[in-house]
Amino acid sequence: MRQYRKKPIVIGAVQWLGTAEQAAEIVALDPKTIDFKRETPDKIYIQTLEGLMTASPEDWIIQGVSGEFYPCKPDIFRASYEPV
């Protein structure tokens, strides 16, 4: 089997710290695909290319190369990305 390396890309990301105020800022990035409900204040809902996903406090919200948004757990984010 051949091996492949992931191409280096630059993405936009913000870590959600769990506040309703910051959730509103994250929703404003794309109100059509990102939602926050006060009745479930520990979740941000993101409609991704793979379906509906949820982000919990401390998760990273990533904007992909096609402009899409999706959540990423902190350990995966640290293993995959570094600041530029």
N, C-alpha and C positions, 0 to 999 in steps of 0.2 A: 504494500500500500504506500502510495506517495504521501509525503507530508506537506502541509501548507501552513503559511503564516498569515494571520489576519493583517490586512492592510492598515497602516496607521491612519486614523481619521481624527478630526477634532469635533467634539460634540459639545452642546450646551447642557448644563446640569445645575440643579439646585437641590440642596438637601432640605427636606421638610422636617422642621423641628417640632411639629405637633400643635402649633397655635392656629386658631381660627383666622386670625389676621393674616398670617403667612399663607394659609390655605387659600384665602381670597386672592392673594397675589399670584399664586400658582394657577388657580382657575383662570385668571385673567390672561394667562399665556395662550390659552385656546379653550374658550368656554364651550365650544361645540363638542370637545372630546374629554374635557376634564371637569369633574363635578365634586363638590363637597356638600355634605348634608349635615346640618347641625345635630340631627338625631343620632348620627354615628360619627362623633367628633374625632375619633381615632383613625379615620379612613378617608382617603381621597380616591375617587373612582376615575379610572382612565380607560376610555374606549380605545383599544390598541388595534393594530392590524390582526392580532391573534384573538381578539375578543375583549371582554370587560376584565380589567385587572384592578387590584386595589393596592394602594400605597399606605403604609403605616408610618407613624413618626420615626424619624431617623433614616427612612428610605430616601433614595435619590430619585428625582424626577429628571429623566434624560430626554433630550430632543435629538432624535436620530437624524441620519443624513438626508432623509426625505421630508423632514419637518415633523414627523410623527413623534408622539410622546409616549413614554412607558416608564414604569417604576423599576428600580433596581435596588436590591438589598445591599446594605453597606459593605459587607465582606466581599461581595462580587464586584462592587464598584471599586474598592481599594485594589483588588487583584487585577482589574482590567484597565483602569484609567489612572492618569497622573496629571497634575496641573500643567498648563502650558503658559 
